[in-house]
Amino acid sequence: MTGYAIFQIEITNPEEYKNYVAKASGIVAKYGGEYLVRGGDYECVEGEWKLPRTVVVKFPSYEKALEFYNSEEYKPVRQIRLDNSVGNVIIIKGAK
């Protein structure tokens, strides 16, 4: 069963955030991840969507998504994101 990492982000320091994007992409690929959504225009049609950037990454499995997020190589890269943005992240199982 596929797994997804879904990020809802507001970038607070765009220049430094570019370092995160550059470094995270290779790690995502290493764990079999594929970017499905990486920002872009949107319209909130119900409820509240408070943060302006959404990123959706598909992984081969839920376990692989968690493995990516908790990996030692992602840890320092994750800190770059945390230092230069605010947001929410979930790892979720895909539909069967």
CYANA upper distance limits for C-alpha pairs under 8 A (distance plus 0.5 A):
  1 MET  CA     60 PRO  CA      7.67
  1 MET  CA     61 SER  CA      5.73
  1 MET  CA     62 TYR  CA      7.21
  1 MET  CA     93 LYS  CA      7.45
  1 MET  CA     94 GLY  CA      6.66
  1 MET  CA     95 ALA  CA      7.58
  1 MET  CA     96 LYS  CA      6.46
  2 THR  CA     58 LYS  CA      7.51
  2 THR  CA     59 PHE  CA      6.35
  2 THR  CA     60 PRO  CA      5.42
  2 THR  CA     61 SER  CA      4.48
  2 THR  CA     62 TYR  CA      6.12
  2 THR  CA     93 LYS  CA      6.65
  2 THR  CA     94 GLY  CA      5.43
  2 THR  CA     95 ALA  CA      7.89
  2 THR  CA     96 LYS  CA      8.43
  3 GLY  CA     58 LYS  CA      6.49
  3 GLY  CA     59 PHE  CA      5.59
  3 GLY  CA     60 PRO  CA      6.87
  3 GLY  CA     61 SER  CA      5.08
  3 GLY  CA     62 TYR  CA      4.18
  3 GLY  CA     63 GLU  CA      7.69
  3 GLY  CA     64 LYS  CA      7.76
  3 GLY  CA     65 ALA  CA      6.27
  3 GLY  CA     91 ILE  CA      7.46
  3 GLY  CA     92 ILE  CA      6.19
  3 GLY  CA     93 LYS  CA      5.05
  3 GLY  CA     94 GLY  CA      5.73
  4 TYR  CA     56 VAL  CA      7.24
  4 TYR  CA     57 VAL  CA      5.99
  4 TYR  CA     58 LYS  CA      5.14
  4 TYR  CA     59 PHE  CA      6.36
  4 TYR  CA     62 TYR  CA      7.28
  4 TYR  CA     65 ALA  CA      6.87
  4 TYR  CA     90 ILE  CA      8.49
  4 TYR  CA     91 ILE  CA      6.08
  4 TYR  CA     92 ILE  CA      5.78
  4 TYR  CA     93 LYS  CA      6.86
  4 TYR  CA     94 GLY  CA      7.20
  5 ALA  CA     55 VAL  CA      8.49
  5 ALA  CA     56 VAL  CA      6.37
  5 ALA  CA     57 VAL  CA      5.67
  5 ALA  CA     58 LYS  CA      7.21
  5 ALA  CA     59 PHE  CA      8.37
  5 ALA  CA     65 ALA  CA      6.93
  5 ALA  CA     89 VAL  CA      7.47
  5 ALA  CA     90 ILE  CA      6.28
  5 ALA  CA     91 ILE  CA      5.04
  5 ALA  CA     92 ILE  CA      7.06
  6 ILE  CA     54 THR  CA      7.79
  6 ILE  CA     55 VAL  CA      6.27
  6 ILE  CA     56 VAL  CA      5.11
  6 ILE  CA     57 VAL  CA      6.97
  6 ILE  CA     89 VAL  CA      6.08
  6 ILE  CA     90 ILE  CA      5.85
  6 ILE  CA     91 ILE  CA      6.93
  6 ILE  CA     92 ILE  CA      8.36
  7 PHE  CA     53 ARG  CA      8.42
  7 PHE  CA     54 THR  CA      6.09
  7 PHE  CA     55 VAL  CA      5.48
  7 PHE  CA     56 VAL  CA      6.92
  7 PHE  CA     87 GLY  CA      7.59
  7 PHE  CA     88 ASN  CA      6.30
  7 PHE  CA     89 VAL  CA      5.02
  7 PHE  CA     90 ILE  CA      7.25
  8 GLN  CA     51 LEU  CA      6.52
  8 GLN  CA     52 PRO  CA      7.92
  8 GLN  CA     53 ARG  CA      6.24
  8 GLN  CA     54 THR  CA      5.11
  8 GLN  CA     55 VAL  CA      7.08
  8 GLN  CA     87 GLY  CA      5.85
  8 GLN  CA     88 ASN  CA      5.64
  8 GLN  CA     89 VAL  CA      6.90
  9 ILE  CA     51 LEU  CA      5.98
  9 ILE  CA     52 PRO  CA      6.90
  9 ILE  CA     53 ARG  CA      5.45
  9 ILE  CA     54 THR  CA      6.70
  9 ILE  CA     85 SER  CA      7.02
  9 ILE  CA     86 VAL  CA      6.26
  9 ILE  CA     87 GLY  CA      4.76
  9 ILE  CA     88 ASN  CA      7.06
 10 GLU  CA     51 LEU  CA      5.84
 10 GLU  CA     52 PRO  CA      6.25
 10 GLU  CA     53 ARG  CA      6.53
 10 GLU  CA     85 SER  CA      5.98
 10 GLU  CA     86 VAL  CA      5.88
 10 GLU  CA     87 GLY  CA      6.64
 11 ILE  CA     17 TYR  CA      7.61
 11 ILE  CA     53 ARG  CA      8.40
 11 ILE  CA     84 ASN  CA      6.67
 11 ILE  CA     85 SER  CA      4.72
 11 ILE  CA     86 VAL  CA      7.10
 12 THR  CA     84 ASN  CA      5.81
 12 THR  CA     85 SER  CA      5.33
 12 THR  CA     86 VAL  CA      7.75
 13 ASN  CA     17 TYR  CA      6.55
 13 ASN  CA     84 ASN  CA      5.48
 13 ASN  CA     85 SER  CA      7.28
 14 PRO  CA     18 LYS  CA      6.87
 14 PRO  CA     84 ASN  CA      7.90
 15 GLU  CA     19 ASN  CA      8.04
 16 GLU  CA     20 TYR  CA      7.70
 16 GLU  CA     80 ILE  CA      8.06
 16 GLU  CA     84 ASN  CA      7.07
 17 TYR  CA     21 VAL  CA      7.05
 17 TYR  CA     80 ILE  CA      7.45
 17 TYR  CA     81 ARG  CA      6.79
 17 TYR  CA     84 ASN  CA      6.30
 17 TYR  CA     85 SER  CA      8.06
 18 LYS  CA     22 ALA  CA      6.72
 19 ASN  CA     23 LYS  CA      6.68
 19 ASN  CA     80 ILE  CA      8.04
 20 TYR  CA     24 ALA  CA      6.27
 20 TYR  CA     77 VAL  CA      6.46
 20 TYR  CA     78 ARG  CA      7.95
 20 TYR  CA     80 ILE  CA      6.24
 20 TYR  CA     81 ARG  CA      6.38
 21 VAL  CA     25 SER  CA      6.66
 22 ALA  CA     26 GLY  CA      8.14
 23 LYS  CA     27 ILE  CA      7.60
 23 LYS  CA     77 VAL  CA      7.14
 24 ALA  CA     28 VAL  CA      6.57
 24 ALA  CA     74 TYR  CA      7.63
 24 ALA  CA     77 VAL  CA      6.99
 25 SER  CA     29 ALA  CA      6.80
 26 GLY  CA     30 LYS  CA      6.70
 27 ILE  CA     31 TYR  CA      7.05
 27 ILE  CA     68 PHE  CA      7.94
 27 ILE  CA     73 GLU  CA      7.93
 27 ILE  CA     74 TYR  CA      7.31
 28 VAL  CA     32 GLY  CA      7.03
 28 VAL  CA     33 GLY  CA      5.40
 28 VAL  CA     34 GLU  CA      7.69
 28 VAL  CA     68 PHE  CA      7.38
 29 ALA  CA     33 GLY  CA      5.51
 29 ALA  CA     34 GLU  CA      7.25
 31 TYR  CA     59 PHE  CA      7.80
 31 TYR  CA     64 LYS  CA      6.91
 31 TYR  CA     65 ALA  CA      8.01
 31 TYR  CA     67 GLU  CA      8.26
 31 TYR  CA     68 PHE  CA      6.48
 32 GLY  CA     59 PHE  CA      6.20
 32 GLY  CA     60 PRO  CA      6.73
 32 GLY  CA     64 LYS  CA      8.24
 33 GLY  CA     57 VAL  CA      6.57
 33 GLY  CA     58 LYS  CA      5.91
 33 GLY  CA     59 PHE  CA      4.93
 33 GLY  CA     60 PRO  CA      7.58
 33 GLY  CA     65 ALA  CA      8.19
 34 GLU  CA     57 VAL  CA      5.93
 34 GLU  CA     58 LYS  CA      5.66
 34 GLU  CA     59 PHE  CA      7.01
 35 TYR  CA     55 VAL  CA      7.98
 35 TYR  CA     56 VAL  CA      6.57
 35 TYR  CA     57 VAL  CA      4.96
 35 TYR  CA     58 LYS  CA      6.87
 36 LEU  CA     55 VAL  CA      8.04
 36 LEU  CA     56 VAL  CA      5.96
 36 LEU  CA     57 VAL  CA      6.16
 36 LEU  CA     58 LYS  CA      7.20
 37 VAL  CA     54 THR  CA      7.42
 37 VAL  CA     55 VAL  CA      5.52
 37 VAL  CA     56 VAL  CA      5.36
 37 VAL  CA     57 VAL  CA      7.55
 38 ARG  CA     53 ARG  CA      8.15
 38 ARG  CA     54 THR  CA      6.78
 38 ARG  CA     55 VAL  CA      4.98
 38 ARG  CA     56 VAL  CA      7.13
 39 GLY  CA     52 PRO  CA      8.44
 39 GLY  CA     53 ARG  CA      5.43
 39 GLY  CA     54 THR  CA      5.64
 39 GLY  CA     55 VAL  CA      6.42
 40 GLY  CA     53 ARG  CA      7.89
 40 GLY  CA     54 THR  CA      8.37
 44 CYS  CA     48 GLU  CA      7.44
 44 CYS  CA     49 TRP  CA      6.74
 51 LEU  CA     87 GLY  CA      7.66
 58 LYS  CA     65 ALA  CA      8.39
 59 PHE  CA     64 LYS  CA      6.78
 59 PHE  CA     65 ALA  CA      6.10
 60 PRO  CA     64 LYS  CA      7.01
 60 PRO  CA     65 ALA  CA      8.28
 61 SER  CA     65 ALA  CA      6.92
 61 SER  CA     93 LYS  CA      8.10
 62 TYR  CA     66 LEU  CA      6.92
 62 TYR  CA     91 ILE  CA      7.87
 62 TYR  CA     92 ILE  CA      7.15
 62 TYR  CA     93 LYS  CA      5.79
 62 TYR  CA     94 GLY  CA      8.03
 63 GLU  CA     67 GLU  CA      6.51
 64 LYS  CA     68 PHE  CA      6.61
 65 ALA  CA     69 TYR  CA      6.81
 65 ALA  CA     91 ILE  CA      7.23
 66 LEU  CA     70 ASN  CA      6.52
 66 LEU  CA     91 ILE  CA      7.28
 67 GLU  CA     71 SER  CA      6.25
 68 PHE  CA     74 TYR  CA      7.44
 69 TYR  CA     74 TYR  CA      7.00
 69 TYR  CA     75 LYS  CA      8.19
 70 ASN  CA     74 TYR  CA      7.51
 70 ASN  CA     75 LYS  CA      7.41
 71 SER  CA     75 LYS  CA      6.84
 72 GLU  CA     76 PRO  CA      8.19
 73 GLU  CA     77 VAL  CA      7.84
 74 TYR  CA     78 ARG  CA      6.28
 75 LYS  CA     79 GLN  CA      6.93
 76 PRO  CA     80 ILE  CA      7.23
 77 VAL  CA     81 ARG  CA      7.29
 78 ARG  CA     82 LEU  CA      6.76
 79 GLN  CA     83 ASP  CA      6.47
 80 ILE  CA     84 ASN  CA      6.76
 81 ARG  CA     85 SER  CA      6.29
 82 LEU  CA     86 VAL  CA      7.05
